[in-house]
Amino acid sequence: MRSAYKAGETITFRASSNYAAWVDHAEIRVIPADKKSDQRPVAVIEAPANGEAEWTMPEDGDGKYLYVLRVYDSKGRFDETHARGLSRTDREPSEKDKAPAPGYGEDYTAKRNIALAGGAVTVFGRNVPPGYNVEVLGETVPVDADQSFVIQKILPAGDQEVHVALTGGKSGGIEFTRQINIPENDWFYVALADVTIGQRWGSAGFEAVRPGEFPGLYKKGRFAFYLKGKIKGKYLLKAAADTGEGDLATLFRGFDGKDSKSLLRRLDPDDYYAVYGDDSSSVEDAPTRGKFYVRLERGDSHVMWGNYNTSITGTEFMRQERALYGAEAVYKSQATTPFGERRIEARAYAAQPGTLPQRDIFRGTGGSVYFLKHQDITQGSARISVEIIDPITGLVVERRQMALGVDYEIDSIQGVVLLKRPLSSVTGGSEPVVDGSLGGHQVNLIVQYEYTPAAGDVDGYVFGGRVQGWLGDHVRVGATGMSETTGAANQTAYGVDVQIRHTDKTYVEAEWARSSGPGSVRIFPPTGAFRRHRPEVPASSA
């Protein structure tokens, strides 16, 4: 995708969205690339939800910009893409920068506020004759080098018309319309019931059994189901249960308990996986460590029971990131501020974890391997980020989340983190992962995870939550609390915070928090948790 243009050259932006039915208007915002600026746009360009807009590269300024696409609904809520770069240059564009529709069909959404409810419609075709244009639902669709095309649109529930046209060429083209219906209620479900009833009897030729060792009449069974359904076009319900095989009398007991077979999920899928031979894949749509899973959601709000990753942000002292099994409720209002923030947000969770939390802080070593304090890490619980710290003030200048499989790998059994690239101890640029030390800010690797202690069981419960709201458009207040009663990790913490915001990047924050308990933070020296031990030589005697 081309990103450098000459001064005075016209830049053509192509906007594309697969939910144009909800979009009232769209705009492209060009902002300075300097992170110290207040992000006020240099230009705001009106654009169609699916179409092109133009802007001329200015001759003045430092020539470095960022641009985002915003789409608004009828209530003023907006979605926004990740920022991409633009720069001014004197060079001619290369042939590799030219593409028929760069970025088309890719999802760059960074902020989502527009509520969608409907269904996805996919239209694809191949062997399009050269010289013809394809239009689907009034939008021109690019055709690839193999003369094929594909497009997916989200349409509201109800009766819809899908119009497809092939225009151009000598024959004049063809067009047709298909009538479809997107239901408000749509269900998929499957269930299994298995019952075994048998009778045991003995014979004089066999060794006699002790009284009560084996019951004469036995009744065993198993019940399992999975369902996923859309309700009134707004709610999505997912539920699953599996009792496992057991006595019919106790089959439905302990639904809130944990399944001991969940240990198998800690195996590395690259070492142990099923070979299907048909290019199929497996998706765990109802993750749970127990026998039951249920989740009811509407937009960004939901209530659930099962496995979940709770993440409490918006506060520095009370940040919480945990992987738990239990209940969670999240509410986000549809109303937003001019900055795209939800007016009211609330989150609460409760669980009997069976694991303990830990937060390890490593100073960058210039290496790629880091050994955690604990082993037997709960699968999927690790949250790894890189923080750039100002060495004078100690404040976090930048925090960047790392992605599993892209930035790092982790051995959950042994507690070892392997980065894809070495992590420098200091850096002077915006990229935390570099090939060498550049000098400047301190770089830390933050690993938040859950682990199973080697000795003893973890009893007790953990509760927590946060609620925040905006008083007008510029003042946000919030309150956070948590309580954990799991023996050695008993702790309680609560706090309040307030933010006064002037612009998108200009604000003042104040926080107050109080905690009691041992905590779960371990700071390692710049050795990656290695220790050098010099053997002691006993003193000689004569």
C-alpha positions in Angstrom: 0.0 0.0 0.0 1.5 3.3 -1.1 2.3 5.8 1.7 4.6 8.4 0.2 3.5 11.2 -2.1 5.1 14.4 -3.6 4.1 17.8 -2.5 1.0 18.9 -4.5 0.2 15.4 -5.6 -3.4 14.2 -5.2 -3.9 11.3 -2.8 -6.9 9.1 -3.4 -8.4 7.3 -0.4 -10.7 4.4 -0.9 -13.2 3.7 1.9 -14.9 0.4 2.2 -17.4 -0.9 4.9 -19.5 -4.0 5.0 -22.3 -2.4 7.1 -23.2 0.6 5.1 -26.9 0.2 6.1 -26.0 1.6 9.5 -23.6 4.4 8.3 -25.0 7.9 8.1 -21.9 9.6 6.9 -18.1 9.1 6.9 -15.0 11.2 7.0 -11.2 10.8 6.7 -9.2 12.6 9.3 -5.6 13.5 8.7 -3.6 14.3 11.8 0.1 15.1 12.5 2.3 12.1 13.1 4.1 13.8 16.0 2.9 12.1 19.2 3.4 15.3 21.1 0.6 17.0 19.2 -2.9 17.1 20.6 -4.1 15.1 17.6 -6.2 18.0 16.1 -6.8 17.1 12.5 -4.9 18.9 9.7 -7.8 18.0 7.4 -11.3 16.4 7.6 -12.3 15.0 4.2 -15.9 14.0 3.6 -16.0 10.4 2.1 -18.7 7.9 1.2 -19.0 4.7 3.2 -17.9 2.8 0.1 -16.1 5.0 -2.4 -13.3 7.4 -3.0 -12.1 10.7 -1.5 -9.2 13.0 -2.5 -6.7 15.2 -0.6 -3.6 17.1 -1.8 -0.3 16.6 -0.1 0.7 20.0 1.3 4.0 21.7 0.6 4.5 23.1 4.1 4.9 21.3 7.4 7.2 18.4 8.3 5.4 16.1 5.8 4.6 13.3 8.2 0.9 12.5 8.8 -1.5 9.8 10.1 -4.9 9.2 8.7 -8.0 7.4 10.0 -11.5 6.6 8.6 -14.5 7.4 10.8 -18.0 6.3 10.0 -21.0 7.7 12.0 -24.5 6.4 12.5 -27.6 8.5 12.8 -27.1 8.9 16.6 -23.6 10.4 16.3 -21.7 7.2 17.4 -18.7 6.4 15.4 -16.3 3.6 14.5 -12.7 4.4 13.7 -9.8 2.5 12.0 -6.2 2.1 13.1 -4.0 5.0 12.0 -1.9 4.6 9.0 1.0 6.7 7.9 1.5 9.3 5.1 4.7 11.1 4.2 6.0 13.6 1.7 8.8 12.5 -0.6 10.6 13.6 -3.8 10.8 10.1 -5.2 8.7 8.6 -8.0 6.4 5.7 -6.9 7.6 2.2 -7.7 5.6 -0.3 -9.6 5.2 -2.5 -6.5 3.2 0.3 -4.8 0.5 0.1 -7.4 -2.4 -2.2 -6.7 -6.1 -2.2 -8.0 -7.6 -2.0 -4.5 -5.0 -2.1 -1.7 -6.4 -3.0 1.7 -9.9 -3.9 0.3 -11.6 -6.6 2.4 -9.3 -6.2 5.4 -10.5 -5.2 8.8 -8.6 -2.2 10.3 -11.2 -1.2 12.9 -9.7 0.0 16.1 -12.7 1.5 17.9 -16.3 0.1 17.6 -19.3 1.9 18.9 -22.0 1.4 16.3 -24.4 -1.5 17.3 -25.1 -4.0 14.5 -27.9 -6.5 14.3 -28.6 -8.6 11.2 -26.9 -11.2 9.1 -23.9 -11.5 6.8 -24.5 -12.1 3.0 -21.6 -13.3 0.9 -21.5 -12.9 -2.9 -18.7 -14.4 -4.9 -18.0 -15.1 -8.6 -15.3 -16.2 -11.0 -14.4 -16.2 -14.7 -15.4 -12.5 -15.1 -14.7 -11.5 -18.7 -11.9 -8.9 -19.1 -13.1 -5.4 -19.5 -16.3 -5.9 -17.3 -17.1 -4.2 -14.0 -18.9 -6.0 -11.1 -21.4 -4.1 -8.9 -23.0 -5.7 -5.8 -25.6 -3.8 -3.8 -24.7 -0.6 -5.7 -20.9 -0.9 -4.9 -18.2 -1.6 -7.4 -16.3 -4.7 -6.4 -12.6 -5.1 -7.5 -11.7 -8.2 -9.6 -8.5 -10.0 -8.9 -5.9 -11.3 -11.3 -7.7 -14.6 -11.6 -10.9 -12.8 -12.7 -12.6 -13.6 -9.4 -14.4 -11.5 -6.8 -15.9 -11.9 -3.4 -17.8 -9.4 -1.1 -19.6 -9.8 2.2 -22.2 -7.3 3.6 -24.1 -7.2 6.8 -27.8 -6.4 6.2 -30.6 -5.8 8.7 -33.0 -8.5 9.6 -36.0 -9.0 7.3 -36.6 -9.2 3.6 -33.8 -7.9 1.5 -32.9 -7.6 -2.2 -29.4 -8.4 -3.4 -28.7 -6.8 -6.7 -25.7 -8.0 -8.8 -24.7 -6.4 -12.1 -21.9 -7.1 -14.7 -21.4 -4.0 -16.8 -19.2 -2.9 -19.6 -17.9 -4.8 -22.6 -19.4 -5.1 -26.0 -22.4 -7.3 -24.9 -23.7 -4.7 -22.5 -23.5 -7.0 -19.4 -26.1 -8.8 -17.3 -27.8 -8.1 -14.0 -30.0 -10.0 -11.6 -31.7 -9.7 -8.2 -32.2 -12.3 -5.5 -34.8 -12.0 -2.8 -33.5 -13.2 0.6 -34.8 -13.2 4.2 -32.6 -12.6 7.2 -34.4 -14.1 10.2 -34.6 -12.4 13.5 -34.5 -15.8 15.3 -32.1 -18.4 14.1 -31.0 -21.5 16.0 -28.4 -24.3 15.7 -28.4 -27.0 18.3 -27.2 -30.6 18.8 -27.7 -33.0 21.8 -26.6 -36.4 22.9 -28.2 -38.7 25.5 -26.8 -42.1 26.3 -28.1 -44.5 28.9 -26.7 -47.9 29.9 -28.6 -50.3 32.2 -27.1 -53.6 33.1 -27.2 -56.5 35.5 -24.2 -58.3 37.0 -24.4 -61.8 38.4 -21.9 -64.3 39.6 -21.0 -67.9 39.2 -19.7 -70.5 41.6 -16.7 -71.0 39.2 -15.4 -67.5 39.9 -14.0 -65.9 42.9 -16.7 -64.5 45.1 -16.9 -60.7 45.5 -17.2 -58.9 48.8 -20.6 -57.6 49.8 -21.2 -54.2 48.1 -18.1 -54.3 45.9 -20.1 -54.4 42.7 -23.9 -53.6 42.6 -26.0 -56.1 40.8 -28.0 -53.6 38.9 -26.1 -50.6 37.5 -27.4 -47.5 35.6 -25.0 -45.2 33.8 -25.4 -42.4 31.3 -24.2 -39.2 29.7 -25.9 -36.1 28.5 -24.4 -33.4 26.4 -25.7 -30.5 24.2 -24.6 -27.4 22.4 -26.8 -24.6 21.1 -26.2 -21.2 19.5 -29.1 -18.9 18.6 -30.0 -15.4 17.6 -33.0 -13.9 19.5 -35.0 -11.0 18.0 -32.1 -10.1 15.9 -30.4 -8.5 18.9 -29.3 -11.1 21.4 -26.9 -14.0 20.9 -27.2 -17.1 23.2 -24.5 -19.8 23.4 -24.8 -22.7 25.8 -23.2 -26.1 26.2 -23.1 -28.8 28.8 -21.4 -32.2 29.1 -22.0 -34.3 32.2 -19.5 -37.0 31.2 -20.3 -40.6 31.8 -21.4 -41.5 35.4 -24.2 -42.8 37.6 -27.6 -41.7 36.7 -28.4 -40.8 40.3 -25.5 -38.3 40.4 -25.3 -37.4 36.7 -26.4 -33.8 37.1 -24.6 -32.9 40.3 -21.6 -30.7 40.5 -22.4 -28.6 37.4 -20.4 -25.7 38.8 -17.4 -27.9 39.5 -14.3 -28.3 37.4 -13.3 -31.0 35.0 -10.0 -32.7 35.7 -9.5 -33.4 32.0 -8.9 -29.7 31.5 -5.3 -30.5 32.2 -5.1 -31.9 28.6 -5.6 -28.4 27.3 -2.1 -27.4 28.5 -0.5 -29.7 25.9 1.3 -27.9 23.1 -1.0 -28.2 20.0 2.1 -28.2 17.8 3.3 -31.4 19.4 0.0 -33.2 19.9 -2.7 -32.7 17.4 -5.2 -34.8 15.5 -4.5 -35.4 11.8 -7.8 -35.1 9.9 -6.6 -35.2 6.4 -9.4 -33.0 5.1 -8.2 -29.5 5.9 -10.7 -29.2 8.7 -10.2 -27.2 11.9 -11.5 -27.2 15.5 -13.0 -24.2 17.2 -13.8 -24.2 20.9 -17.0 -22.1 20.9 -17.9 -22.8 24.5 -14.7 -22.7 26.6 -15.2 -24.0 30.1 -13.2 -25.9 32.7 -16.4 -27.4 34.1 -19.5 -29.2 32.8 -21.5 -26.2 31.8 -21.2 -23.0 29.7 -23.7 -20.2 28.9 -23.3 -16.7 27.4 -26.0 -14.2 26.5 -24.7 -11.1 24.8 -26.1 -8.0 23.1 -23.5 -5.9 21.3 -20.6 -5.4 23.7 -22.6 -6.3 26.8 -22.9 -9.8 28.1 -23.5 -12.2 31.1 -21.9 -15.6 31.2 -20.7 -18.6 33.1 -17.5 -20.4 31.9 -13.9 -19.5 31.1 -13.2 -15.8 30.5 -10.4 -13.3 30.5 -11.4 -10.3 32.6 -9.6 -7.1 31.9 -10.1 -4.0 34.0 -8.5 -0.9 32.4 -9.0 2.8 32.7 -7.0 2.9 35.9 -3.3 2.5 36.6 -3.2 1.4 40.2 -6.1 -1.1 39.9 -5.4 -2.7 36.6 -6.5 -6.4 36.6 -6.0 -9.1 33.9 -7.0 -12.6 34.9 -8.1 -15.8 33.3 -10.9 -17.3 35.5 -13.7 -19.9 35.5 -16.9 -18.6 37.0 -19.5 -15.8 36.4 -19.0 -12.4 34.6 -21.2 -9.5 33.7 -20.3 -6.6 31.4 -22.4 -3.6 30.5 -21.5 -0.9 28.0 -24.0 1.8 27.2 -24.8 2.6 23.6 -24.4 6.3 24.2 -20.9 7.7 23.6 -19.0 10.9 24.2 -17.5 13.1 21.4 -14.2 11.2 22.0 -15.9 7.8 21.3 -16.0 6.7 24.9 -19.0 4.8 26.3 -21.0 7.0 28.7 -21.4 4.2 31.3 -19.3 1.0 31.6 -19.6 -1.6 34.3 -17.9 -5.0 34.8 -18.2 -7.5 37.6 -16.8 -11.1 38.1 -16.9 -13.8 40.7 -15.0 -17.1 40.6 -13.5 -20.0 42.5 -10.2 -19.8 40.6 -8.3 -22.9 41.7 -5.2 -21.0 40.6 -3.1 -18.0 41.8 -2.3 -14.8 40.0 1.2 -13.7 39.3 2.8 -10.7 37.6 6.5 -10.9 36.6 8.4 -7.8 35.5 11.6 -8.4 33.5 14.1 -5.8 32.4 15.0 -6.2 28.8 18.2 -8.2 28.4 18.9 -8.1 24.7 17.8 -11.7 24.6 14.7 -13.7 23.7 14.2 -16.2 26.6 12.6 -15.3 29.9 11.9 -17.7 32.8 8.8 -17.1 34.8 8.8 -17.4 38.6 6.3 -20.3 38.5 5.5 -23.3 36.3 2.3 -25.1 35.4 0.8 -22.0 33.8 -3.0 -22.0 33.1 -3.5 -22.4 29.4 -4.5 -19.1 27.8 -4.0 -17.0 31.0 -0.7 -15.3 30.0 -1.0 -11.6 29.1 2.4 -10.2 27.9 3.1 -6.6 27.2 6.1 -4.3 26.7 6.3 -1.1 28.7 8.7 1.8 27.9 9.6 3.6 31.2 10.9 7.1 31.6 14.1 6.5 33.6 13.8 9.9 35.4 10.1 10.0 36.4 9.4 6.2 36.3 6.2 6.8 34.4 5.0 4.5 31.6 5.6 6.3 28.3 4.1 3.6 26.1 2.5 0.2 26.7 2.1 -2.3 23.9 0.4 -5.7 24.0 2.1 -8.7 22.4 0.3 -11.4 20.5 0.7 -15.1 21.0 2.2 -16.8 18.0 3.1 -13.5 16.4 5.4 -11.9 19.0 6.1 -14.8 21.4 5.6 -18.4 22.3 5.1 -19.8 25.8 5.8 -23.2 27.4 2.9 -23.4 29.9 4.3 -26.5 31.7 7.8 -25.2 32.3 7.0 -21.5 32.5 9.3 -20.2 29.7 8.6 -17.3 27.4 10.3 -17.2 24.0 10.1 -13.9 22.1 10.2 -13.9 18.3 12.8 -11.0 18.4 15.3 -10.0 21.1 14.1 -7.4 23.6 16.5 -4.5 24.1 17.1 -3.1 27.6 16.8 0.5 26.5 15.4 2.2 23.4 15.2 5.7 22.0 12.6 5.0 19.4 8.9 4.1 19.3 9.5 0.4 18.6 10.2 -1.5 21.8 11.5 -4.7 20.1 14.6 -3.8 18.2 17.8 -5.4 16.9 20.1 -3.5 19.3 20.3 -1.0 22.1 19.8 2.6 21.1 19.9 4.3 24.4 17.1 6.2 26.1 14.0 4.8 27.9 14.0 1.6 29.9 12.2 -1.4 28.4 10.3 -3.9 30.6 8.6 -7.1 29.8 5.4 -7.6 31.8 3.9 -11.1 32.1 0.6 -11.5 33.9 -0.6 -15.1 34.3 -2.3 -17.7 36.5 -0.6 -20.8 37.8 -1.4 -23.9 39.7 0.7 -24.3 42.9 2.9 -27.4 43.1 1.7 -28.3 46.6 -1.9 -28.1 48.0 -5.2 -27.0 46.5 -6.4 -23.4 46.1 -9.7 -22.9 47.9 -11.7 -19.7 48.3 -13.2 -17.1 46.0 -12.3 -14.0 44.1 -14.6 -11.1 43.4 -14.0 -7.8 41.6 -15.5 -5.1 39.4 -15.3 -1.6 38.1 -17.9 1.0 37.2 -17.1 4.3 35.4 -19.3 7.1 33.9 -18.9 10.4 32.2 -20.3 13.6 33.8 -20.9 15.6 30.7 -18.3 15.3 27.9 -15.1 16.1 29.7 -15.2 14.5 33.2 -15.0 10.8 33.9 -15.2 9.2 37.4 -14.7 5.6 38.2 -14.5 3.1 41.1 -12.7 -0.3 41.2 -12.6 -3.0 43.8 -11.4 -6.6 44.3 -11.3 -9.2 47.0 -9.5 -12.5 47.0 -9.6 -15.2 49.7 -7.4 -18.0 48.4 -5.1 -18.6 51.4 -1.5 -17.4 50.7 -2.8 -14.9 48.1 -5.4 -13.2 50.3 -5.7 -9.6 49.4 -8.2 -6.7 49.1 -7.9 -3.6 47.1 -10.2 -0.7 46.1 -9.8 2.7 44.6 -11.4 5.7 42.8 -10.2 7.8 39.9 -11.2 10.9 38.0 -10.2 12.1 34.5 -10.6 15.6 33.1 -10.2 15.5 29.3 -9.7 18.5 27.1 -8.9 16.8 23.7 -8.4 13.3 22.6 -4.8 13.2 23.8 -4.8 16.0 26.4 -6.2 15.1 29.9 -5.4 15.2 33.6 -5.9 12.1 35.8 -6.0 11.6 39.5 -6.2 8.2 41.3 -6.5 7.0 44.9 -6.2 3.4 45.9 -5.7 1.2 49.0 -4.7 -2.4 49.2 -3.9 -5.0 51.8 -2.2 -8.4 51.3 1.0 -9.9 50.0 0.5 -9.0 46.4 1.7 -11.1 43.4 4.4 -9.0 41.7 8.0 -10.2 41.2 10.7 -8.0 39.7 13.6 -9.8 38.1 17.1 -8.3 37.5 18.4 -7.8 33.9 19.4 -11.4 33.6 16.1 -12.9 32.5 15.7 -14.7 35.8 19.0 -16.5 35.4 21.1 -16.7 38.6 24.9 -17.3 38.7 26.1 -19.4 41.5 29.7 -19.7 42.4 30.5 -23.0 44.1 32.0 -22.7 47.5 35.4 -24.3 48.0 36.0 -25.7 51.5 38.9 -24.3 53.3 41.9 -26.6 53.5 43.3 -27.7 56.7 46.7 -29.0 57.8 
